[in-house]
Amino acid sequence: MTKDKANWNELNEEERRVIIHKGTEYPGTGEYNKFKAEGTFVCRQCEAPLYDSTSKFDSGCGWPSFDDDISENVERVLDADGRRVEIVCKNCKGHLGHVFEGERFTAKNTRHCVNSVSIKFVPKN
């Protein structure tokens, strides 16, 4: 269940830098880069469900990669540079990362490159 704004999680300095100010964590440093478990990845700020663990794959890019999202909760926005497509939580507009297409990593031909600090993991029951 998604929290309303009054109940969003408080963010630490690094989380604010990435989620609010559209920063990027250093490649290979995020807690979910090589992480494998069954469950759901939710927005760290508002807890909207964003990615199922079945869509996670190792792209070798240094950030968690997903080839599918929970579409009603992930929004695509043209990045300020005009070349990349930013992905944000549709509920709170928190920065998640960027989406790339045409790289042929998976059959879906899509890679959501997500900052670990933008998400948190909820294990399957």
N, C-alpha and C positions, 0 to 999 in steps of 0.2 A: 504494500500500500504506500502510495506517495504521500509524503508529509506536506502540509501547507506551509507557506512562507514563515509563519510565526514559529513553526517547529523545525525549521531546517537545522541541520547539524552545524555546530560552530567549526570553522575551519582554522587550521594552524597557518603560520606564515607561508610555508611552501605550498600548501593547498590553495590559499588565496592567490598566490603568484600565478599558479597554473590555471585554476578554475575561473577566477574572476578577471585576472589581468591577461589571460590567454598566453601564458608562458608554456614552456616545454621542459619536462624533466630530462636529465642527461640519459642518453641511450644506455641500456644494459643495467640501469640502477633501480628500476621499479620493481616492487615486490611481486607483481603479477606477470612479469615478462616471461618467465619459464614455468609459471604456476600451472598445475594440472589437477583439477578436482571437479566433481560434478556439482553444479549449482547455477546461480545467477549472479551476474555482476550488476550492481546498482549504482546510481549516482551517489557520490560521496556526500554531496551537499543536501539533496532532497530525498534520496533513496528511491527514485523512480527506477524500475527495472529497465536495463539497457541492453544487456547481452546474455544469452544462454551460453553455458560453458561448451555446448556442442558445436558452437560456431567459432571457437577459439582455435587458432593454429599457430605454429612457429614459423614466422616469415624470415627470421634472422635479422630483422631490422633494429632490434634493441628495445622495442616497445611491445606491449601486448597487441596481438592482431586478431581480428575477428572478420569473418567473411559474410556475416549477416547481423542484423540488429533487431531489436524489438521496435519495429518501425513507428509505432504510435508514440514512442518516447525519445527517438533520436531525430534531430533535425539537421539538415544540410544547409549550409550558408556559404556563399562565396567569400573566401578569405579576403582580408584587406589588401593582400598583394595582387588580387585579381587572377591568380593562377591556380591556387589550390582551393579545395573545398573543405571548409571547417565543419566539424560535427560538434553539436551542442546538445545538452539535455533539453528536450522540448519543454519540460516543466519549469526548470529554474534558469535556463539559458546558460548554464555552466559549461565552460570549454572542456571538451573531451579529447580532441586531437584533430586529425584530418582523415579523409577517406580518399582512396586511390582506386582507380579502375583500370583494367587492361594489363595488369602485371602477370597474370596467369599463375598465381600461387595456388589457387583452388579452382574448382569447376565453376564457382560463382563469379570468379574473376574480379573480386572486390576485396579490398583490404582496409578495414577500419584500424588505423594506427592510433591507439589510445594511451594516454598518460595513466600510469598506475595510480597516481595521487588523485585522479578524477573519479575513480571508481572504488568500490569495495565489494568483497565477495560474500555472498550468502550461500552456505552449503545446502545441498539438496537434503530434504528431511531424512 
